[in-house]
Amino acid sequence: MNEATSSNSVGIIRPFGPSIAKIQMPPLLLKTINQYVDDEISEEGKAIDYGHTLAGNVTQELQLSNAFLEESGFLKFLAVTTKSWIQGTIGRDITKFDLKGCWAVRQFQGDYNPVHSHSGHISGVGYLKLPSNFGNYKQKTKKNNKNGHIEFIHGDKNFLSNPVFSVTPEIADFYLFPNYLLHTVYPFLGEGERRSVSFNAIIDEQIYESV
């Protein structure tokens, strides 16, 4: 059973060594980010393609501008929830939150993200839009359908130790995790867009290196 605690509305999940935070994005923020992405993709040549710097084999990855991050309140949301997560996990208050990059991922049928980690100290992913379903496995007897799921990976499989934590995306769910935590996103089958937003950030070096 996963151990979960709560700190200032930030749920802290401990499926293995590193903790993961789970937060709900406010409805207005979710709507605002989706509208920003829609506006970017509707104006040909306006969107800043971020995909060449990232690991994903996906249709499109769009950089979110610094001005939008400030004006929308998304930067504040990331900083406040990160501070709460770290305080709730190790009892220390960060004084620095330096966003290094933030991008939206537009994933369609067959797209995937291979196993990878991130730069910086802190990373995260939130879900903005999802298809009605992720399709079925070709082998109908398979009950644990991981199409479209994200999986976090840490350590080795041993007795009472599962190195894989699988998450079914839900709109407005947002997860924070340490940059080194390996993760992957599986492809899905069918129509629709799986849209997410991710970021990398730097916090206080002495806190990051302390545990």
Secondary structure, DSSP 4 states (H G I P E B T S, - for coil): --EEEEETTEEEEESSSS-EEEEEPPHHHHHHHHHHHHHHHHSTTTS-B-GGGS--BSSEEEEPPHHHHHHHSHHHHHHHHHHHHHHHHHS------EEEEEEEEEE-TT-BEEEE--SSSEEEEEEEE--S-----SSTT-----TT-EEEE-S--BTTB--EEEE---TTEEEEEETT-EEEE----SSS-EEEEEEEEE--HHHHTT-
